[in-house]
Every structure is written in C-alpha cells, then in structure tokens.
C-alpha cells in the first residue's frame, strides 16, 4: 500500500513541477507527418497532460472533487482529451 501512495505522489509531483514548462518543437522527437498536419501549441498540450496526471493522482487517492477539477481543467485546454472527459464523469 505504501508503494501505491508513493506512485500517486509521483504523479502529483510531476504534474505540479511541469505545469508551467515552456515546450518547443524538437524535430527529433516529433514525427514529421504530425508536425506538418497538426499545429498544436505544445505548451498547452503539456499543461493539459499535467492536469490529467494530477487528476489521476487525486482519483487514486479518493479525492474525487479535486480529481474532477483537474480533469475539467484538462478538458478546458484540450477539448478532445478523451480520458479526462471519461474520468471527470466517474462520480456523476
């Protein structure tokens, strides 16, 4: 059980530490077709991902209201984030 909460804390910590990172294109890490077709703001995608990870952490800890809030913030940034859309409905 101790390991379970350590994993949840790592998710929360990662999300908090990287929430405001400025992400730039890295031509070696991005596939060229995606890069040419989708002109997404990578900083915003990163922020949505961080909210998603923090939401998973709160969900695992049983803090449903905080989890729903994080998933909602993720969906506000990335409307098509399917897992956040699914998980924010868990308690309803």
N, CA, C and O atoms as a CHARMM CRD file, in Angstrom:
* protein
*
  368
    1    1 UNK  N      0.83000  -1.19500   0.00000 PROA 1      0.00000
    2    1 UNK  CA     0.00000   0.00000   0.00000 PROA 1      0.00000
    3    1 UNK  C      0.87200   1.25700   0.00000 PROA 1      0.00000
    4    1 UNK  O      0.50600   2.28400  -0.57100 PROA 1      0.00000
    5    2 UNK  N      2.02000   1.15400   0.64500 PROA 2      0.00000
    6    2 UNK  CA     2.94100   2.28200   0.71300 PROA 2      0.00000
    7    2 UNK  C      3.42400   2.66300  -0.69000 PROA 2      0.00000
    8    2 UNK  O      3.54300   3.84600  -1.01100 PROA 2      0.00000
    9    3 UNK  N      3.69700   1.66900  -1.50900 PROA 3      0.00000
   10    3 UNK  CA     4.15200   1.89800  -2.88200 PROA 3      0.00000
   11    3 UNK  C      3.05800   2.56700  -3.71200 PROA 3      0.00000
   12    3 UNK  O      3.35300   3.40400  -4.56500 PROA 3      0.00000
   13    4 UNK  N      1.81200   2.20700  -3.47200 PROA 4      0.00000
   14    4 UNK  CA     0.67200   2.77500  -4.18600 PROA 4      0.00000
   15    4 UNK  C      0.61800   4.28700  -3.98700 PROA 4      0.00000
   16    4 UNK  O      0.48800   5.04400  -4.94800 PROA 4      0.00000
   17    5 UNK  N      0.72000   4.71800  -2.72700 PROA 5      0.00000
   18    5 UNK  CA     0.65600   6.15500  -2.44500 PROA 5      0.00000
   19    5 UNK  C      1.91400   6.87200  -2.91500 PROA 5      0.00000
   20    5 UNK  O      1.85700   8.05500  -3.25000 PROA 5      0.00000
   21    6 UNK  N      3.04000   6.18200  -2.94700 PROA 6      0.00000
   22    6 UNK  CA     4.26400   6.78400  -3.48200 PROA 6      0.00000
   23    6 UNK  C      4.09300   7.07000  -4.97300 PROA 6      0.00000
   24    6 UNK  O      4.53600   8.11000  -5.46300 PROA 6      0.00000
   25    7 UNK  N      3.45700   6.15700  -5.68800 PROA 7      0.00000
   26    7 UNK  CA     3.20500   6.35800  -7.12100 PROA 7      0.00000
   27    7 UNK  C      2.24800   7.52000  -7.34900 PROA 7      0.00000
   28    7 UNK  O      2.44700   8.32300  -8.26000 PROA 7      0.00000
   29    8 UNK  N      1.21200   7.61100  -6.52500 PROA 8      0.00000
   30    8 UNK  CA     0.26700   8.72000  -6.65200 PROA 8      0.00000
   31    8 UNK  C      0.96300  10.05100  -6.38400 PROA 8      0.00000
   32    8 UNK  O      0.71500  11.04100  -7.07200 PROA 8      0.00000
   33    9 UNK  N      1.83900  10.06500  -5.37400 PROA 9      0.00000
   34    9 UNK  CA     2.57300  11.29200  -5.06000 PROA 9      0.00000
   35    9 UNK  C      3.51400  11.68000  -6.19300 PROA 9      0.00000
   36    9 UNK  O      3.71100  12.86700  -6.45200 PROA 9      0.00000
   37   10 UNK  N      4.09300  10.69800  -6.86700 PROA 10     0.00000
   38   10 UNK  CA     4.97700  10.99600  -8.00200 PROA 10     0.00000
   39   10 UNK  C      4.18900  11.60500  -9.15100 PROA 10     0.00000
   40   10 UNK  O      4.66800  12.53600  -9.79800 PROA 10     0.00000
   41   11 UNK  N      2.98700  11.09700  -9.41700 PROA 11     0.00000
   42   11 UNK  CA     2.14100  11.67300 -10.45600 PROA 11     0.00000
   43   11 UNK  C      1.81100  13.13200 -10.13300 PROA 11     0.00000
   44   11 UNK  O      1.92000  14.01000 -10.98900 PROA 11     0.00000
   45   12 UNK  N      1.41100  13.37000  -8.89900 PROA 12     0.00000
   46   12 UNK  CA     1.05300  14.72100  -8.46300 PROA 12     0.00000
   47   12 UNK  C      2.26200  15.64900  -8.56300 PROA 12     0.00000
   48   12 UNK  O      2.15700  16.77000  -9.06200 PROA 12     0.00000
   49   13 UNK  N      3.39300  15.17800  -8.09000 PROA 13     0.00000
   50   13 UNK  CA     4.61300  15.98300  -8.10700 PROA 13     0.00000
   51   13 UNK  C      5.03800  16.32000  -9.53300 PROA 13     0.00000
   52   13 UNK  O      5.39700  17.46200  -9.82100 PROA 13     0.00000
   53   14 UNK  N      4.99900  15.33800 -10.42200 PROA 14     0.00000
   54   14 UNK  CA     5.38600  15.57300 -11.81400 PROA 14     0.00000
   55   14 UNK  C      4.48100  16.62900 -12.44600 PROA 14     0.00000
   56   14 UNK  O      4.95700  17.55000 -13.11000 PROA 14     0.00000
   57   15 UNK  N      3.18100  16.48700 -12.23200 PROA 15     0.00000
   58   15 UNK  CA     2.23500  17.44700 -12.79100 PROA 15     0.00000
   59   15 UNK  C      2.47300  18.85500 -12.28900 PROA 15     0.00000
   60   15 UNK  O      2.44100  19.81000 -13.06500 PROA 15     0.00000
   61   16 UNK  N      2.71300  18.98800 -10.99500 PROA 16     0.00000
   62   16 UNK  CA     2.95300  20.30900 -10.41500 PROA 16     0.00000
   63   16 UNK  C      4.26500  20.91700 -10.90400 PROA 16     0.00000
   64   16 UNK  O      4.32900  22.11600 -11.17300 PROA 16     0.00000
   65   17 UNK  N      5.30900  20.10300 -11.02000 PROA 17     0.00000
   66   17 UNK  CA     6.62100  20.61900 -11.42400 PROA 17     0.00000
   67   17 UNK  C      6.67100  21.01800 -12.89200 PROA 17     0.00000
   68   17 UNK  O      7.42000  21.92300 -13.25800 PROA 17     0.00000
   69   18 UNK  N      5.89100  20.36300 -13.73300 PROA 18     0.00000
   70   18 UNK  CA     5.98400  20.61100 -15.17600 PROA 18     0.00000
   71   18 UNK  C      4.79500  21.37400 -15.74900 PROA 18     0.00000
   72   18 UNK  O      4.69900  21.54500 -16.96400 PROA 18     0.00000
   73   19 UNK  N      3.89900  21.82900 -14.89700 PROA 19     0.00000
   74   19 UNK  CA     2.68200  22.50100 -15.35200 PROA 19     0.00000
   75   19 UNK  C      2.98200  23.75800 -16.16900 PROA 19     0.00000
   76   19 UNK  O      2.28200  24.04500 -17.14000 PROA 19     0.00000
   77   20 UNK  N      3.99400  24.49300 -15.79300 PROA 20     0.00000
   78   20 UNK  CA     4.27800  25.76500 -16.45500 PROA 20     0.00000
   79   20 UNK  C      5.52300  25.71100 -17.33400 PROA 20     0.00000
   80   20 UNK  O      6.10900  26.75000 -17.64000 PROA 20     0.00000
   81   21 UNK  N      5.93100  24.51600 -17.74100 PROA 21     0.00000
   82   21 UNK  CA     7.06300  24.38800 -18.66200 PROA 21     0.00000
   83   21 UNK  C      6.71000  25.00200 -20.01600 PROA 21     0.00000
   84   21 UNK  O      5.57400  24.90300 -20.48100 PROA 21     0.00000
   85   22 UNK  N      7.70200  25.63600 -20.63500 PROA 22     0.00000
   86   22 UNK  CA     7.54400  26.14000 -21.99900 PROA 22     0.00000
   87   22 UNK  C      8.10900  25.08500 -22.94500 PROA 22     0.00000
   88   22 UNK  O      9.31600  24.84100 -22.95800 PROA 22     0.00000
   89   23 UNK  N      7.25000  24.47000 -23.72600 PROA 23     0.00000
   90   23 UNK  CA     7.65000  23.37600 -24.59900 PROA 23     0.00000
   91   23 UNK  C      7.83100  23.90400 -26.01600 PROA 23     0.00000
   92   23 UNK  O      7.00000  24.65600 -26.52500 PROA 23     0.00000
   93   24 UNK  N      8.91700  23.50100 -26.63600 PROA 24     0.00000
   94   24 UNK  CA     9.20200  23.91000 -28.00900 PROA 24     0.00000
   95   24 UNK  C      9.32900  22.67400 -28.88200 PROA 24     0.00000
   96   24 UNK  O      9.50800  21.55900 -28.39200 PROA 24     0.00000
   97   25 UNK  N      9.23400  22.89300 -30.17300 PROA 25     0.00000
   98   25 UNK  CA     9.38500  21.79600 -31.12300 PROA 25     0.00000
   99   25 UNK  C     10.78300  21.21100 -31.03500 PROA 25     0.00000
  100   25 UNK  O     11.78000  21.93100 -30.98600 PROA 25     0.00000
  101   26 UNK  N     10.82900  19.90600 -31.01700 PROA 26     0.00000
  102   26 UNK  CA    12.09100  19.18300 -31.08100 PROA 26     0.00000
  103   26 UNK  C     11.96400  18.28000 -32.30100 PROA 26     0.00000
  104   26 UNK  O     11.24700  17.28000 -32.26400 PROA 26     0.00000
  105   27 UNK  N     12.64800  18.62400 -33.36300 PROA 27     0.00000
  106   27 UNK  CA    12.44400  17.93300 -34.62200 PROA 27     0.00000
  107   27 UNK  C     12.84600  16.46500 -34.58200 PROA 27     0.00000
  108   27 UNK  O     12.45800  15.69600 -35.46100 PROA 27     0.00000
  109   28 UNK  N     13.60500  16.07300 -33.58800 PROA 28     0.00000
  110   28 UNK  CA    13.99300  14.66900 -33.48100 PROA 28     0.00000
  111   28 UNK  C     12.97400  13.86600 -32.68800 PROA 28     0.00000
  112   28 UNK  O     12.92500  12.64200 -32.80600 PROA 28     0.00000
  113   29 UNK  N     12.16500  14.53800 -31.88500 PROA 29     0.00000
  114   29 UNK  CA    11.19900  13.83400 -31.05000 PROA 29     0.00000
  115   29 UNK  C      9.78900  13.86500 -31.63200 PROA 29     0.00000
  116   29 UNK  O      8.92100  13.12400 -31.17200 PROA 29     0.00000
  117   30 UNK  N      9.55000  14.69400 -32.62000 PROA 30     0.00000
  118   30 UNK  CA     8.21700  14.83600 -33.19700 PROA 30     0.00000
  119   30 UNK  C      8.20700  14.18100 -34.56900 PROA 30     0.00000
  120   30 UNK  O      9.09700  14.41200 -35.38700 PROA 30     0.00000
  121   31 UNK  N      7.19600  13.36700 -34.81000 PROA 31     0.00000
  122   31 UNK  CA     7.12700  12.74800 -36.13700 PROA 31     0.00000
  123   31 UNK  C      6.77000  13.82100 -37.15600 PROA 31     0.00000
  124   31 UNK  O      5.93500  14.68400 -36.88500 PROA 31     0.00000
  125   32 UNK  N      7.37700  13.77300 -38.28700 PROA 32     0.00000
  126   32 UNK  CA     7.19300  14.78700 -39.30900 PROA 32     0.00000
  127   32 UNK  C      5.75000  14.89900 -39.79300 PROA 32     0.00000
  128   32 UNK  O      5.26700  16.02300 -39.93500 PROA 32     0.00000
  129   33 UNK  N      5.02900  13.80200 -40.05700 PROA 33     0.00000
  130   33 UNK  CA     3.63800  13.96000 -40.50200 PROA 33     0.00000
  131   33 UNK  C      2.76500  14.67900 -39.47700 PROA 33     0.00000
  132   33 UNK  O      1.95900  15.53500 -39.84100 PROA 33     0.00000
  133   34 UNK  N      2.92100  14.33700 -38.19200 PROA 34     0.00000
  134   34 UNK  CA     2.15100  15.02900 -37.16300 PROA 34     0.00000
  135   34 UNK  C      2.52900  16.49300 -37.11400 PROA 34     0.00000
  136   34 UNK  O      1.67100  17.36100 -36.95600 PROA 34     0.00000
  137   35 UNK  N      3.79500  16.76000 -37.24700 PROA 35     0.00000
  138   35 UNK  CA     4.29100  18.12900 -37.17600 PROA 35     0.00000
  139   35 UNK  C      3.72200  18.97000 -38.31900 PROA 35     0.00000
  140   35 UNK  O      3.38300  20.13600 -38.11800 PROA 35     0.00000
  141   36 UNK  N      3.61500  18.39800 -39.49900 PROA 36     0.00000
  142   36 UNK  CA     3.13100  19.14200 -40.65900 PROA 36     0.00000
  143   36 UNK  C      1.61700  19.31700 -40.65600 PROA 36     0.00000
  144   36 UNK  O      1.11500  20.33100 -41.14000 PROA 36     0.00000
  145   37 UNK  N      0.89100  18.35600 -40.12200 PROA 37     0.00000
  146   37 UNK  CA    -0.56200  18.39500 -40.15600 PROA 37     0.00000
  147   37 UNK  C     -1.14900  19.16600 -38.98100 PROA 37     0.00000
  148   37 UNK  O     -2.00600  20.03100 -39.16400 PROA 37     0.00000
  149   38 UNK  N     -0.69000  18.85400 -37.78700 PROA 38     0.00000
  150   38 UNK  CA    -1.26100  19.43600 -36.57900 PROA 38     0.00000
  151   38 UNK  C     -0.36500  20.55500 -36.07600 PROA 38     0.00000
  152   38 UNK  O      0.80800  20.34100 -35.76700 PROA 38     0.00000
  153   39 UNK  N     -0.92300  21.73300 -35.99900 PROA 39     0.00000
  154   39 UNK  CA    -0.16300  22.86800 -35.47800 PROA 39     0.00000
  155   39 UNK  C     -0.63500  23.15900 -34.05800 PROA 39     0.00000
  156   39 UNK  O     -1.13500  24.24700 -33.77400 PROA 39     0.00000
  157   40 UNK  N     -0.47600  22.19900 -33.18500 PROA 40     0.00000
  158   40 UNK  CA    -0.90200  22.35600 -31.79800 PROA 40     0.00000
  159   40 UNK  C      0.11700  23.16700 -31.01800 PROA 40     0.00000
  160   40 UNK  O      1.30600  23.16700 -31.33400 PROA 40     0.00000
  161   41 UNK  N     -0.35900  23.85100 -30.00400 PROA 41     0.00000
  162   41 UNK  CA     0.51600  24.55800 -29.08600 PROA 41     0.00000
  163   41 UNK  C      1.03200  23.52000 -28.08800 PROA 41     0.00000
  164   41 UNK  O      0.27900  23.04000 -27.24000 PROA 41     0.00000
  165   42 UNK  N      2.30000  23.18100 -28.18900 PROA 42     0.00000
  166   42 UNK  CA     2.86300  22.11700 -27.35900 PROA 42     0.00000
  167   42 UNK  C      2.86800  22.47900 -25.87600 PROA 42     0.00000
  168   42 UNK  O      2.75800  21.59700 -25.02400 PROA 42     0.00000
  169   43 UNK  N      2.99400  23.76300 -25.56300 PROA 43     0.00000
  170   43 UNK  CA     2.95900  24.18400 -24.16600 PROA 43     0.00000
  171   43 UNK  C      1.57500  23.92500 -23.58100 PROA 43     0.00000
  172   43 UNK  O      1.45400  23.48100 -22.44000 PROA 43     0.00000
  173   44 UNK  N      0.54100  24.20000 -24.35400 PROA 44     0.00000
  174   44 UNK  CA    -0.82500  23.95000 -23.88100 PROA 44     0.00000
  175   44 UNK  C     -1.09500  22.44900 -23.75900 PROA 44     0.00000
  176   44 UNK  O     -1.75400  22.01600 -22.81400 PROA 44     0.00000
  177   45 UNK  N     -0.59300  21.65800 -24.70300 PROA 45     0.00000
  178   45 UNK  CA    -0.75900  20.19900 -24.60600 PROA 45     0.00000
  179   45 UNK  C     -0.06500  19.66200 -23.36300 PROA 45     0.00000
  180   45 UNK  O     -0.57600  18.75600 -22.70500 PROA 45     0.00000
  181   46 UNK  N      1.09600  20.21600 -23.04200 PROA 46     0.00000
  182   46 UNK  CA     1.82100  19.81400 -21.84500 PROA 46     0.00000
  183   46 UNK  C      1.02100  20.16000 -20.59300 PROA 46     0.00000
  184   46 UNK  O      0.93600  19.36100 -19.66100 PROA 46     0.00000
  185   47 UNK  N      0.44300  21.34500 -20.57800 PROA 47     0.00000
  186   47 UNK  CA    -0.34800  21.78000 -19.42500 PROA 47     0.00000
  187   47 UNK  C     -1.55700  20.85900 -19.23400 PROA 47     0.00000
  188   47 UNK  O     -1.87700  20.47900 -18.10800 PROA 47     0.00000
  189   48 UNK  N     -2.22200  20.50500 -20.32600 PROA 48     0.00000
  190   48 UNK  CA    -3.36400  19.59300 -20.24600 PROA 48     0.00000
  191   48 UNK  C     -2.91900  18.23300 -19.71000 PROA 48     0.00000
  192   48 UNK  O     -3.59800  17.63300 -18.87700 PROA 48     0.00000
  193   49 UNK  N     -1.77500  17.75500 -20.19300 PROA 49     0.00000
  194   49 UNK  CA    -1.25500  16.46500 -19.73000 PROA 49     0.00000
  195   49 UNK  C     -0.94000  16.50400 -18.23200 PROA 49     0.00000
  196   49 UNK  O     -1.20300  15.53500 -17.52000 PROA 49     0.00000
  197   50 UNK  N     -0.39000  17.59800 -17.76000 PROA 50     0.00000
  198   50 UNK  CA    -0.08100  17.73200 -16.33200 PROA 50     0.00000
  199   50 UNK  C     -1.35100  17.71800 -15.49100 PROA 50     0.00000
  200   50 UNK  O     -1.39300  17.07800 -14.44100 PROA 50     0.00000
  201   51 UNK  N     -2.38700  18.42200 -15.94700 PROA 51     0.00000
  202   51 UNK  CA    -3.66200  18.38400 -15.22000 PROA 51     0.00000
  203   51 UNK  C     -4.24400  16.97700 -15.22200 PROA 51     0.00000
  204   51 UNK  O     -4.83700  16.54800 -14.23200 PROA 51     0.00000
  205   52 UNK  N     -4.08100  16.26500 -16.31400 PROA 52     0.00000
  206   52 UNK  CA    -4.55800  14.88500 -16.39700 PROA 52     0.00000
  207   52 UNK  C     -3.83900  14.00200 -15.37800 PROA 52     0.00000
  208   52 UNK  O     -4.47900  13.22100 -14.67300 PROA 52     0.00000
  209   53 UNK  N     -2.52000  14.12200 -15.29800 PROA 53     0.00000
  210   53 UNK  CA    -1.75700  13.32100 -14.33800 PROA 53     0.00000
  211   53 UNK  C     -2.14100  13.66500 -12.90100 PROA 53     0.00000
  212   53 UNK  O     -2.25700  12.76900 -12.06400 PROA 53     0.00000
  213   54 UNK  N     -2.33600  14.93800 -12.60700 PROA 54     0.00000
  214   54 UNK  CA    -2.73900  15.33100 -11.25900 PROA 54     0.00000
  215   54 UNK  C     -4.14500  14.82600 -10.95500 PROA 54     0.00000
  216   54 UNK  O     -4.45300  14.46700  -9.81800 PROA 54     0.00000
  217   55 UNK  N     -4.99400  14.80100 -11.97600 PROA 55     0.00000
  218   55 UNK  CA    -6.33500  14.24900 -11.78700 PROA 55     0.00000
  219   55 UNK  C     -6.29600  12.76200 -11.47500 PROA 55     0.00000
  220   55 UNK  O     -7.03900  12.28500 -10.61800 PROA 55     0.00000
  221   56 UNK  N     -5.42600  12.02500 -12.17100 PROA 56     0.00000
  222   56 UNK  CA    -5.27300  10.59400 -11.88000 PROA 56     0.00000
  223   56 UNK  C     -4.78800  10.37300 -10.45400 PROA 56     0.00000
  224   56 UNK  O     -5.24100   9.46000  -9.76300 PROA 56     0.00000
  225   57 UNK  N     -3.86600  11.21600 -10.02700 PROA 57     0.00000
  226   57 UNK  CA    -3.34100  11.11000  -8.66900 PROA 57     0.00000
  227   57 UNK  C     -4.45200  11.31000  -7.64200 PROA 57     0.00000
  228   57 UNK  O     -4.58800  10.53400  -6.69600 PROA 57     0.00000
  229   58 UNK  N     -5.23900  12.35400  -7.84100 PROA 58     0.00000
  230   58 UNK  CA    -6.32900  12.64200  -6.89600 PROA 58     0.00000
  231   58 UNK  C     -7.40600  11.55800  -6.94800 PROA 58     0.00000
  232   58 UNK  O     -7.97200  11.19300  -5.91800 PROA 58     0.00000
  233   59 UNK  N     -7.68600  11.04900  -8.14100 PROA 59     0.00000
  234   59 UNK  CA    -8.67400   9.98200  -8.27900 PROA 59     0.00000
  235   59 UNK  C     -8.22800   8.73800  -7.52400 PROA 59     0.00000
  236   59 UNK  O     -9.02600   8.11400  -6.82500 PROA 59     0.00000
  237   60 UNK  N     -6.97300   8.38100  -7.66100 PROA 60     0.00000
  238   60 UNK  CA    -6.43300   7.21400  -6.97100 PROA 60     0.00000
  239   60 UNK  C     -6.44100   7.37100  -5.46400 PROA 60     0.00000
  240   60 UNK  O     -6.56400   6.39100  -4.72900 PROA 60     0.00000
  241   61 UNK  N     -6.31100   8.60900  -5.00500 PROA 61     0.00000
  242   61 UNK  CA    -6.30700   8.87000  -3.56300 PROA 61     0.00000
  243   61 UNK  C     -7.72300   9.01200  -3.00800 PROA 61     0.00000
  244   61 UNK  O     -7.90800   9.17900  -1.80200 PROA 61     0.00000
  245   62 UNK  N     -8.72000   8.94600  -3.88700 PROA 62     0.00000
  246   62 UNK  CA   -10.10100   9.05600  -3.43000 PROA 62     0.00000
  247   62 UNK  C    -10.57200  10.48300  -3.24200 PROA 62     0.00000
  248   62 UNK  O    -11.62800  10.70800  -2.65100 PROA 62     0.00000
  249   63 UNK  N     -9.82000  11.44500  -3.72700 PROA 63     0.00000
  250   63 UNK  CA   -10.19000  12.85900  -3.63600 PROA 63     0.00000
  251   63 UNK  C    -10.93100  13.23300  -4.92000 PROA 63     0.00000
  252   63 UNK  O    -10.37300  13.86700  -5.81600 PROA 63     0.00000
  253   64 UNK  N    -12.19400  12.83000  -4.98800 PROA 64     0.00000
  254   64 UNK  CA   -12.95600  12.91100  -6.22300 PROA 64     0.00000
  255   64 UNK  C    -13.22600  14.33600  -6.69100 PROA 64     0.00000
  256   64 UNK  O    -13.19000  14.60700  -7.89100 PROA 64     0.00000
  257   65 UNK  N    -13.49200  15.23800  -5.77200 PROA 65     0.00000
  258   65 UNK  CA   -13.76600  16.62100  -6.17000 PROA 65     0.00000
  259   65 UNK  C    -12.52000  17.26200  -6.78700 PROA 65     0.00000
  260   65 UNK  O    -12.61700  17.95700  -7.79900 PROA 65     0.00000
  261   66 UNK  N    -11.35600  17.03100  -6.18600 PROA 66     0.00000
  262   66 UNK  CA   -10.10200  17.57600  -6.71400 PROA 66     0.00000
  263   66 UNK  C     -9.76600  16.92500  -8.05300 PROA 66     0.00000
  264   66 UNK  O     -9.27200  17.59300  -8.96200 PROA 66     0.00000
  265   67 UNK  N    -10.03200  15.62500  -8.17700 PROA 67     0.00000
  266   67 UNK  CA    -9.78100  14.92200  -9.43400 PROA 67     0.00000
  267   67 UNK  C    -10.66000  15.49200 -10.53500 PROA 67     0.00000
  268   67 UNK  O    -10.18300  15.76100 -11.63800 PROA 67     0.00000
  269   68 UNK  N    -11.92700  15.67500 -10.24400 PROA 68     0.00000
  270   68 UNK  CA   -12.85400  16.22400 -11.23600 PROA 68     0.00000
  271   68 UNK  C    -12.42500  17.62100 -11.67500 PROA 68     0.00000
  272   68 UNK  O    -12.52700  17.96800 -12.85200 PROA 68     0.00000
  273   69 UNK  N    -11.95100  18.41100 -10.73200 PROA 69     0.00000
  274   69 UNK  CA   -11.47900  19.76300 -11.04200 PROA 69     0.00000
  275   69 UNK  C    -10.27500  19.71800 -11.99200 PROA 69     0.00000
  276   69 UNK  O    -10.21400  20.48600 -12.95300 PROA 69     0.00000
  277   70 UNK  N     -9.33000  18.83000 -11.72700 PROA 70     0.00000
  278   70 UNK  CA    -8.16400  18.70300 -12.60100 PROA 70     0.00000
  279   70 UNK  C     -8.54800  18.19400 -13.98900 PROA 70     0.00000
  280   70 UNK  O     -8.04000  18.69400 -14.99300 PROA 70     0.00000
  281   71 UNK  N     -9.43000  17.21700 -14.05400 PROA 71     0.00000
  282   71 UNK  CA    -9.87800  16.71100 -15.34900 PROA 71     0.00000
  283   71 UNK  C    -10.62600  17.79400 -16.12100 PROA 71     0.00000
  284   71 UNK  O    -10.49800  17.89600 -17.34100 PROA 71     0.00000
  285   72 UNK  N    -11.40300  18.59300 -15.40900 PROA 72     0.00000
  286   72 UNK  CA   -12.13700  19.68500 -16.04900 PROA 72     0.00000
  287   72 UNK  C    -11.16700  20.71200 -16.63700 PROA 72     0.00000
  288   72 UNK  O    -11.37900  21.19800 -17.74800 PROA 72     0.00000
  289   73 UNK  N    -10.10800  21.04300 -15.90300 PROA 73     0.00000
  290   73 UNK  CA    -9.10400  21.98300 -16.41100 PROA 73     0.00000
  291   73 UNK  C     -8.42300  21.41200 -17.64700 PROA 73     0.00000
  292   73 UNK  O     -8.13200  22.14400 -18.59300 PROA 73     0.00000
  293   74 UNK  N     -8.17200  20.12300 -17.64100 PROA 74     0.00000
  294   74 UNK  CA    -7.56800  19.46500 -18.80000 PROA 74     0.00000
  295   74 UNK  C     -8.46500  19.58000 -20.02400 PROA 74     0.00000
  296   74 UNK  O     -7.99300  19.88200 -21.12000 PROA 74     0.00000
  297   75 UNK  N     -9.75300  19.34100 -19.83800 PROA 75     0.00000
  298   75 UNK  CA   -10.70100  19.39900 -20.95800 PROA 75     0.00000
  299   75 UNK  C    -10.88100  20.83800 -21.43800 PROA 75     0.00000
  300   75 UNK  O    -11.11300  21.06000 -22.62700 PROA 75     0.00000
  301   76 UNK  N    -10.77900  21.81400 -20.54200 PROA 76     0.00000
  302   76 UNK  CA   -10.86400  23.21400 -20.95700 PROA 76     0.00000
  303   76 UNK  C     -9.72000  23.56500 -21.91000 PROA 76     0.00000
  304   76 UNK  O     -9.89500  24.34300 -22.84800 PROA 76     0.00000
  305   77 UNK  N     -8.55800  22.98500 -21.65900 PROA 77     0.00000
  306   77 UNK  CA    -7.39600  23.24500 -22.50400 PROA 77     0.00000
  307   77 UNK  C     -7.44800  22.40800 -23.77100 PROA 77     0.00000
  308   77 UNK  O     -7.21300  22.91400 -24.86900 PROA 77     0.00000
  309   78 UNK  N     -7.75600  21.12000 -23.61600 PROA 78     0.00000
  310   78 UNK  CA    -7.80100  20.19400 -24.75400 PROA 78     0.00000
  311   78 UNK  C     -9.16800  19.50100 -24.75500 PROA 78     0.00000
  312   78 UNK  O     -9.36500  18.47500 -24.10300 PROA 78     0.00000
  313   79 UNK  N    -10.09100  20.08300 -25.49700 PROA 79     0.00000
  314   79 UNK  CA   -11.46800  19.58400 -25.51900 PROA 79     0.00000
  315   79 UNK  C    -11.55300  18.11800 -25.92000 PROA 79     0.00000
  316   79 UNK  O    -12.48200  17.42400 -25.50500 PROA 79     0.00000
  317   80 UNK  N    -10.62100  17.63900 -26.70500 PROA 80     0.00000
  318   80 UNK  CA   -10.65500  16.26800 -27.20600 PROA 80     0.00000
  319   80 UNK  C     -9.88100  15.27200 -26.35900 PROA 80     0.00000
  320   80 UNK  O     -9.62100  14.15800 -26.81400 PROA 80     0.00000
  321   81 UNK  N     -9.51000  15.63700 -25.15300 PROA 81     0.00000
  322   81 UNK  CA    -8.77800  14.70500 -24.28300 PROA 81     0.00000
  323   81 UNK  C     -9.78500  13.68400 -23.74200 PROA 81     0.00000
  324   81 UNK  O    -10.46700  13.92900 -22.74700 PROA 81     0.00000
  325   82 UNK  N     -9.86100  12.55100 -24.41000 PROA 82     0.00000
  326   82 UNK  CA   -10.91300  11.56800 -24.13800 PROA 82     0.00000
  327   82 UNK  C    -10.86500  10.97700 -22.73500 PROA 82     0.00000
  328   82 UNK  O    -11.90900  10.79900 -22.10700 PROA 82     0.00000
  329   83 UNK  N     -9.68200  10.67300 -22.23600 PROA 83     0.00000
  330   83 UNK  CA    -9.60000  10.05100 -20.92000 PROA 83     0.00000
  331   83 UNK  C    -10.03500  11.01800 -19.82300 PROA 83     0.00000
  332   83 UNK  O    -10.70300  10.61000 -18.87300 PROA 83     0.00000
  333   84 UNK  N     -9.66900  12.28500 -19.94000 PROA 84     0.00000
  334   84 UNK  CA   -10.12100  13.26400 -18.95300 PROA 84     0.00000
  335   84 UNK  C    -11.63200  13.42400 -19.01200 PROA 84     0.00000
  336   84 UNK  O    -12.28800  13.55200 -17.97800 PROA 84     0.00000
  337   85 UNK  N    -12.17900  13.41800 -20.20500 PROA 85     0.00000
  338   85 UNK  CA   -13.63300  13.52700 -20.35600 PROA 85     0.00000
  339   85 UNK  C    -14.32700  12.33300 -19.69800 PROA 85     0.00000
  340   85 UNK  O    -15.38100  12.48600 -19.08200 PROA 85     0.00000
  341   86 UNK  N    -13.73800  11.15600 -19.83000 PROA 86     0.00000
  342   86 UNK  CA   -14.30700   9.94800 -19.23700 PROA 86     0.00000
  343   86 UNK  C    -14.18700   9.98300 -17.71200 PROA 86     0.00000
  344   86 UNK  O    -15.16900   9.75900 -17.00300 PROA 86     0.00000
  345   87 UNK  N    -12.99300  10.26200 -17.21500 PROA 87     0.00000
  346   87 UNK  CA   -12.75200  10.20100 -15.77100 PROA 87     0.00000
  347   87 UNK  C    -13.46800  11.29800 -14.98600 PROA 87     0.00000
  348   87 UNK  O    -13.80500  11.09600 -13.82000 PROA 87     0.00000
  349   88 UNK  N    -13.69900  12.43200 -15.59500 PROA 88     0.00000
  350   88 UNK  CA   -14.38100  13.50500 -14.84800 PROA 88     0.00000
  351   88 UNK  C    -15.83900  13.15300 -14.58000 PROA 88     0.00000
  352   88 UNK  O    -16.48100  13.77900 -13.73800 PROA 88     0.00000
  353   89 UNK  N    -16.36600  12.15800 -15.28800 PROA 89     0.00000
  354   89 UNK  CA   -17.75200  11.72400 -15.10700 PROA 89     0.00000
  355   89 UNK  C    -17.89000  10.57100 -14.11200 PROA 89     0.00000
  356   89 UNK  O    -18.99900  10.08900 -13.88400 PROA 89     0.00000
  357   90 UNK  N    -16.80200  10.12800 -13.52700 PROA 90     0.00000
  358   90 UNK  CA   -16.81900   8.93500 -12.67900 PROA 90     0.00000
  359   90 UNK  C    -17.81000   9.03800 -11.51200 PROA 90     0.00000
  360   90 UNK  O    -18.52500   8.07800 -11.22300 PROA 90     0.00000
  361   91 UNK  N    -17.85400  10.17200 -10.85500 PROA 91     0.00000
  362   91 UNK  CA   -18.69000  10.30000  -9.67400 PROA 91     0.00000
  363   91 UNK  C    -20.13300  10.67400 -10.00700 PROA 91     0.00000
  364   91 UNK  O    -21.01500  10.53500  -9.15900 PROA 91     0.00000
  365   92 UNK  N    -20.38000  11.13500 -11.19900 PROA 92     0.00000
  366   92 UNK  CA   -21.72200  11.64400 -11.52600 PROA 92     0.00000
  367   92 UNK  C    -22.69600  10.55000 -11.80100 PROA 92     0.00000
  368   92 UNK  O    -23.86200  10.81900 -12.08900 PROA 92     0.00000
